[in-house]
């Protein structure tokens, strides 16, 4: 896991104070990281030729100063041009611009950009605005960045792509990077759902000291959350031989109006290690509910159930969730997954207040909007719930301690408050093939399987979310995946 920060400017200041570094030394290291990315680029346009022509876009502050510094380092090895978006204002920006000019770097006004400048550019480096950007891009800047985005070349952003705001939202006309070199430490804005199409790959650059020293230079609790890594995945491998199916728990999946959703969830639970899975439906004895040969069916919750998942295709007529709320409260050792229609259930708030622990909720943004309203946390628009998702996840978890929340999205957010400390995790591995009916049902089944196998709720949420996302990366076609393709990919992890 890697630490995430809302803003690293306090870390910059504390790092300089703690280790005797100057702002200029840190800038030279930032430019060196950009230089390495230019000198060791990805294959360009399908071939492996080395880049020749570099355009560096410079703003008026220290982000622009990084660009001027970079130009000086690349001078003579490459055809380097500076596109100045504004006259230097910060002291370091003025100094670095003067140095670049003395080194003979070519300066080009935006109005004088030629067809040659754009058509034959190999790499564009965006150093216009950094982490402090807010508001909107002016029309001229947005238009120029649009021209850059249309260039068929490799694009690098310094710290954050220009137009990416601190809250993770995107201004119109923002720069679209293939690679973002972020300075010092990782920023939360880079992992918003909005940012995913703009940041490309994210790498963290060290600024003169080891990254751990940089992050430890400030004793204040500046960490906003943690970024999950592939190494955090802990699959439910079976290491003991003298076992039976009961050793791995019994998952009950509530089946209702849309039985396919429950079947998908149940199949996923079985494929992720649960020993037994039963679909529970009041009409289980009727023909048509036995078409899933690997799953058992019953009109009652099995006596030895260890985890229940409900809400997936269950429906909302007649309050179908209440029987599951009541049953789980009567059987304190049973853990549960709450999804989809259950987020709208009238009795949900009361249930969460009474159920001490053992609950994982897995809403998508629209369901999350209903969930926080249903739990008296406010009536917000869907856009508010997406823009402020990290704060809303924290508010929900603090109101309902020891419950774990997975808010699905392009970069899912996982939250948990144990009564003393709030923890938040972001999963960056999902792919757009997951944007299809049934994918969320698979996730619910994966979580239920781990709960049935006696995993703690937070551990189950992290592992299930990672398995779900990493499996999606094994799908070759970005549009043809089915939920069962995703389940099979889980088995390849």
C-alpha positions in Angstrom: 0.0 0.0 0.0 1.1 3.6 -0.7 0.1 6.7 1.2 -2.2 9.2 -0.4 -2.3 13.0 0.4 -4.8 15.6 -0.4 -2.0 18.2 -0.7 1.7 17.8 -0.4 2.8 21.4 -0.1 3.0 21.1 3.7 5.2 18.0 3.2 7.4 20.1 0.8 7.9 22.7 3.5 8.5 20.2 6.3 11.0 18.3 4.1 13.1 21.4 3.5 13.1 22.2 7.2 13.8 18.7 8.4 16.6 17.8 6.0 18.1 21.2 5.1 17.1 21.0 1.5 16.4 24.1 -0.6 13.4 24.5 -2.9 15.8 24.7 -5.8 17.4 21.4 -4.9 14.0 19.8 -4.8 13.1 21.4 -8.2 16.3 20.0 -9.8 15.3 16.5 -8.6 11.7 17.0 -10.0 13.2 17.9 -13.3 15.5 14.9 -13.2 12.5 12.6 -12.9 10.9 14.2 -15.9 14.2 13.9 -17.8 14.4 10.2 -17.1 10.9 9.8 -18.4 11.9 11.6 -21.6 15.1 9.7 -22.1 13.5 6.4 -21.5 10.2 6.7 -23.2 7.5 4.3 -24.1 7.5 3.0 -27.7 6.3 5.8 -29.8 3.6 5.2 -32.5 4.3 1.5 -32.4 8.0 1.6 -33.1 11.0 2.0 -30.8 12.7 5.0 -32.2 14.1 7.5 -29.8 12.3 10.8 -29.4 13.7 13.8 -31.2 11.4 16.8 -30.8 10.2 17.8 -27.3 7.6 20.5 -26.5 7.5 21.7 -22.9 4.4 23.7 -21.8 5.3 26.1 -19.0 3.1 28.1 -16.6 4.1 31.1 -14.4 4.6 29.3 -11.1 6.9 26.5 -9.8 5.3 23.9 -12.0 6.4 26.0 -14.9 9.9 26.3 -13.3 10.1 22.5 -13.4 9.6 22.7 -17.1 12.2 25.4 -17.7 14.7 23.3 -15.6 13.8 20.2 -17.7 14.5 22.1 -20.9 18.0 23.0 -19.8 18.8 19.4 -19.0 17.6 18.2 -22.5 19.2 21.0 -24.5 21.5 19.7 -27.3 20.4 16.1 -27.0 17.0 16.9 -28.3 15.1 19.6 -30.3 13.5 21.3 -27.3 10.9 24.1 -27.5 9.2 25.9 -24.6 5.6 27.0 -25.1 5.1 29.8 -22.6 1.5 30.0 -21.3 2.3 33.0 -19.0 5.2 35.2 -18.0 7.1 33.8 -15.0 5.8 35.1 -11.7 7.4 33.0 -8.9 11.0 33.8 -8.1 12.2 30.3 -9.1 10.3 30.3 -12.3 12.0 33.6 -13.3 15.4 32.1 -12.4 14.9 28.9 -14.3 13.4 30.6 -17.3 16.5 32.9 -17.5 18.8 29.8 -17.3 16.9 28.0 -20.0 17.2 31.1 -22.2 20.9 31.3 -21.6 21.3 27.7 -22.6 19.7 28.5 -26.0 16.4 26.8 -25.5 13.9 27.8 -28.2 10.9 29.8 -26.9 7.6 29.7 -29.0 4.5 31.8 -28.4 1.3 29.9 -28.5 0.1 32.0 -31.4 3.2 31.0 -33.4 2.9 27.3 -33.1 3.4 25.8 -36.5 2.2 22.7 -38.2 5.8 21.4 -37.9 5.8 22.0 -34.1 2.7 19.8 -33.6 2.9 17.3 -36.5 6.5 16.1 -35.7 6.5 16.4 -31.9 7.5 13.2 -30.2 6.8 14.1 -26.5 4.8 16.9 -24.9 5.5 17.7 -21.3 2.8 19.6 -19.4 4.2 22.0 -16.7 1.4 24.6 -16.8 -0.5 24.2 -13.5 0.3 22.0 -10.5 -1.6 20.7 -7.5 -2.9 24.1 -6.5 -5.2 24.5 -9.6 -8.8 25.4 -9.0 -11.5 27.1 -11.0 -11.6 26.9 -14.8 -9.1 27.1 -17.6 -9.3 30.2 -19.7 -10.5 29.7 -23.3 -7.1 30.3 -24.8 -5.4 27.8 -22.5 -8.1 25.2 -23.0 -7.9 25.6 -26.8 -4.1 25.2 -26.8 -4.3 22.1 -24.6 -6.9 20.7 -26.9 -4.4 21.0 -29.8 -1.8 19.2 -27.7 -4.3 16.4 -26.8 -4.9 15.9 -30.5 -1.2 15.3 -31.2 -0.3 11.7 -31.8 2.7 11.7 -29.5 3.5 10.6 -26.0 2.3 13.1 -23.3 3.8 13.6 -19.8 2.2 15.6 -17.0 4.4 17.2 -14.3 2.8 16.6 -10.8 -0.8 16.6 -12.0 -2.3 17.2 -15.5 -3.2 20.8 -16.1 -7.0 21.1 -15.4 -7.2 18.5 -12.7 -8.5 20.2 -9.6 -7.5 19.4 -6.0 -10.9 17.7 -5.4 -10.4 15.4 -8.4 -12.8 17.1 -10.8 -11.7 18.0 -14.3 -11.8 21.5 -15.9 -13.0 21.6 -19.5 -10.0 21.4 -21.9 -7.7 19.6 -19.4 -4.5 18.0 -20.5 -4.7 14.2 -21.2 -1.5 12.5 -20.1 -0.1 9.1 -20.9 2.2 9.4 -17.9 2.0 11.6 -14.8 5.2 12.1 -12.8 3.8 13.3 -9.4 6.3 15.0 -7.1 7.2 13.8 -3.6 4.1 11.7 -2.7 0.9 10.5 -4.3 -2.1 12.9 -4.4 -5.7 11.7 -3.9 -6.9 13.8 -6.9 -5.0 11.5 -9.2 -7.3 8.7 -8.2 -10.7 10.2 -8.6 -13.1 8.6 -11.0 -12.9 11.8 -13.1 -9.1 11.7 -13.3 -8.8 8.1 -14.6 -9.0 9.1 -18.2 -6.5 12.0 -17.8 -3.6 10.8 -15.7 -2.4 7.7 -17.5 0.2 5.8 -15.6 1.2 7.5 -12.3 4.8 7.5 -11.0 6.1 9.2 -7.9 9.3 11.1 -8.1 11.7 11.6 -5.1 12.8 15.2 -4.4 16.3 14.8 -3.0 15.5 12.4 -0.2 14.1 8.9 0.0 10.3 9.0 -0.3 9.8 7.6 3.2 11.9 10.4 4.6 9.9 12.9 2.7 6.6 11.4 4.0 7.9 11.2 7.5 9.1 14.8 7.6 5.8 16.0 9.1 4.4 14.6 12.3 0.9 15.8 11.5 -1.6 13.3 10.2 -1.7 14.4 6.6 -2.4 11.0 5.1 -5.9 11.0 3.5 -5.9 7.3 2.5 -4.0 4.4 1.1 -3.5 3.3 -2.5 -3.9 -0.5 -2.9 -1.2 -2.5 -4.8 -1.4 -5.9 -6.4 0.7 -7.3 -3.6 -2.1 -6.5 -1.1 -4.2 -9.3 -2.7 -4.5 -12.3 -0.3 -6.3 -15.0 -2.2 -8.2 -17.7 -0.2 -5.8 -20.5 -0.9 -6.4 -23.8 1.0 -3.3 -24.7 2.9 -4.8 -27.4 5.2 -5.7 -30.8 3.8 -7.9 -32.4 6.5 -11.0 -30.4 5.7 -14.5 -30.7 4.3 -16.9 -28.3 2.5 -18.2 -27.1 5.8 -14.7 -25.9 6.7 -15.1 -23.1 4.2 -18.4 -21.7 5.2 -21.9 -21.7 3.8 -23.1 -18.6 1.8 -26.8 -17.9 1.5 -27.8 -15.6 -1.4 -31.2 -13.9 -1.4 -33.0 -14.4 -4.6 -35.9 -12.2 -5.7 -37.4 -10.5 -8.7 -34.3 -10.9 -10.9 -33.0 -14.4 -10.1 -30.1 -14.1 -12.4 -28.4 -11.5 -10.2 -28.5 -13.9 -7.2 -27.2 -16.7 -9.4 -24.3 -14.7 -10.6 -23.4 -13.7 -7.1 -23.8 -17.3 -5.9 -21.6 -18.7 -8.6 -18.9 -16.1 -7.8 -19.0 -17.0 -4.1 -18.6 -20.7 -5.0 -15.7 -19.9 -7.3 -13.9 -17.9 -4.6 -13.7 -20.6 -2.1 -17.0 -20.9 -0.3 -17.7 -24.5 0.6 -21.5 -24.3 0.0 -23.8 -21.7 -1.6 -27.6 -21.7 -1.4 -30.0 -19.5 -3.3 -32.8 -18.6 -1.0 -36.2 -17.8 -2.6 -39.7 -18.2 -1.2 -40.7 -20.1 -4.3 -37.7 -22.4 -4.4 -39.8 -25.5 -4.8 -41.3 -24.2 -8.1 -39.9 -25.3 -11.4 -37.2 -22.9 -12.8 -35.1 -22.4 -9.7 -33.0 -25.5 -10.2 -31.3 -24.4 -13.4 -28.0 -23.5 -11.6 -26.6 -27.0 -11.0 -23.6 -25.9 -8.9 -25.9 -24.0 -6.5 -28.4 -25.3 -3.9 -31.8 -23.8 -3.6 -34.0 -23.4 -0.6 -37.1 -21.5 0.6 -35.4 -21.0 4.0 -32.0 -19.7 5.1 -29.9 -22.9 5.8 -29.3 -23.6 9.4 -25.5 -23.5 9.2 -25.2 -20.3 7.1 -22.1 -18.3 7.9 -22.6 -15.4 5.5 -25.6 -13.9 3.7 -25.6 -11.6 0.7 -28.8 -9.8 -0.2 -30.1 -6.9 -2.4 -28.9 -8.1 -5.8 -32.0 -8.2 -7.9 -34.1 -8.7 -4.8 -36.6 -6.0 -5.6 -38.2 -3.4 -3.4 -41.9 -4.4 -3.3 -43.2 -5.5 0.1 -39.9 -4.7 1.9 -38.2 -8.1 1.1 -35.0 -7.1 3.0 -36.6 -7.0 6.5 -36.7 -10.8 6.9 -32.9 -10.8 6.3 -32.3 -8.0 8.7 -34.3 -9.8 11.4 -32.6 -13.1 10.8 -29.1 -11.7 10.9 -29.9 -9.8 14.2 -31.1 -13.1 15.7 -28.0 -14.9 14.6 -25.2 -12.6 15.7 -22.4 -14.7 14.2 -23.6 -14.4 10.7 -21.8 -11.8 8.5 -23.5 -10.2 5.6 -23.1 -8.3 2.3 -25.6 -5.5 1.6 -26.0 -4.4 -2.1 -28.2 -2.9 -4.7 -31.9 -2.9 -3.7 -31.0 -3.3 0.0 -29.6 0.2 0.0 -33.2 1.5 -0.4 -34.7 -0.7 2.4 -36.7 1.2 5.0 -35.2 -0.9 7.9 -31.5 -0.5 6.8 -30.6 2.4 9.2 -32.1 0.6 12.2 -30.3 -2.6 11.2 -26.9 -0.9 10.9 -27.4 0.7 14.3 -28.2 -2.7 15.9 -25.7 -5.0 14.1 -22.4 -4.4 15.9 -20.1 -5.8 13.2 -19.8 -8.2 10.3 -21.3 -6.0 7.6 -20.0 -5.0 4.2 -21.9 -2.7 1.9 -21.2 -2.6 -1.8 -23.2 0.2 -3.5 -22.5 1.9 -6.8 -22.8 5.7 -6.8 -26.5 5.8 -7.5 -27.2 3.3 -4.7 -24.8 5.2 -2.5 -26.8 8.4 -3.0 -29.9 6.4 -1.8 -27.9 4.8 1.0 -26.8 8.1 2.6 -30.2 9.6 2.3 -31.8 6.5 3.8 -29.4 6.7 6.7 -30.1 10.3 7.4 -26.7 11.6 6.2 -28.3 14.1 3.8 -30.1 14.4 0.5 -27.4 15.0 -2.1 -27.3 15.0 -5.8 -25.5 12.1 -7.6 -22.8 14.5 -8.8 -22.2 15.6 -5.1 -21.9 11.9 -4.1 -19.3 11.3 -6.8 -17.3 14.6 -6.3 -17.2 14.3 -2.5 -17.1 10.5 -2.4 -14.1 10.3 0.0 -15.7 12.7 2.5 -19.1 11.0 2.2 -17.6 7.5 2.7 -15.8 8.8 5.8 -19.0 10.3 7.2 -21.0 7.1 6.6 -18.3 4.9 8.2 -18.0 7.2 11.3 -21.8 7.1 11.8 -21.8 3.3 11.6 -18.6 2.1 13.2 -17.2 -1.3 12.4 -19.1 -1.5 9.1 -17.1 -1.7 5.9 -18.1 0.2 2.7 -17.0 -0.5 -0.8 -18.1 2.4 -3.1 -17.8 1.1 -6.6 -16.6 3.3 -9.5 -13.7 3.7 -11.9 -11.4 3.6 -8.8 -13.4 2.0 -6.0 -13.1 3.5 -2.5 -13.1 1.3 0.6 -13.8 2.8 4.0 -13.9 1.4 7.6 -14.0 3.1 11.0 -13.1 0.8 13.9 -14.3 3.2 16.6 -10.9 4.9 16.9 -9.4 5.4 13.5 -10.9 5.8 10.0 -9.2 4.0 7.2 -9.7 4.6 3.5 -8.3 2.6 0.6 -8.5 3.3 -3.2 -8.3 0.5 -5.8 -6.8 1.8 -9.1 -6.9 -1.5 -11.1 -10.4 -1.6 -12.6 -11.0 -1.5 -16.3 -14.0 -0.3 -18.3 -15.1 -3.8 -19.2 -16.5 -3.9 -15.6 -19.2 -1.4 -16.6 -21.7 -4.1 -17.4 -24.7 -5.6 -15.7 -23.7 -8.5 -13.4 -20.2 -7.2 -12.6 -21.3 -5.8 -9.2 -23.1 -9.1 -8.4 -19.8 -10.9 -8.9 -18.1 -8.5 -6.4 -20.9 -9.2 -3.8 -20.3 -12.9 -4.2 -16.6 -12.6 -3.8 -17.0 -10.6 -0.6 -19.6 -13.1 0.8 -17.3 -16.0 0.1 -14.5 -14.5 2.1 -16.8 -13.6 5.0 -18.0 -17.2 5.0 -14.4 -18.3 5.3 -14.0 -16.1 8.4 -12.2 -13.2 6.9 -12.6 -9.9 8.7 -14.9 -7.4 6.9 -12.1 -5.0 5.9 -9.8 -7.8 4.7 -12.6 -9.3 2.8 -13.5 -6.0 1.1 -9.9 -5.3 0.1 -9.2 -8.8 -1.3 -12.5 -9.1 -3.1 -12.2 -5.6 -4.6 -8.6 -6.3 -5.8 -9.5 -9.8 -7.2 -12.5 -8.3 -9.0 -10.4 -5.5 -10.6 -7.3 -7.5 -11.3 -9.3 -10.2 -12.9 -10.8 -7.6 -15.3 -7.3 -6.9 -16.5 -7.1 -10.4 -17.8 -10.1 -9.9 -20.1 -8.7 -9.3 -23.7 -11.8 -7.6 -25.2 -12.9 -4.4 -23.5 -16.6 -4.8 -24.4 -17.5 -8.5 -24.7 -16.9 -9.6 -21.1 -19.7 -11.4 -19.2 -19.9 -11.9 -15.5 -18.9 -15.6 -16.0 -15.9 -14.5 -18.0 -14.9 -12.4 -15.0 -15.4 -15.3 -12.6 -13.1 -17.5 -14.7 -10.5 -14.8 -14.8 -10.6 -14.7 -11.0 -9.4 -18.3 -11.1 -6.3 -17.2 -13.1 -5.1 -14.8 -10.4 
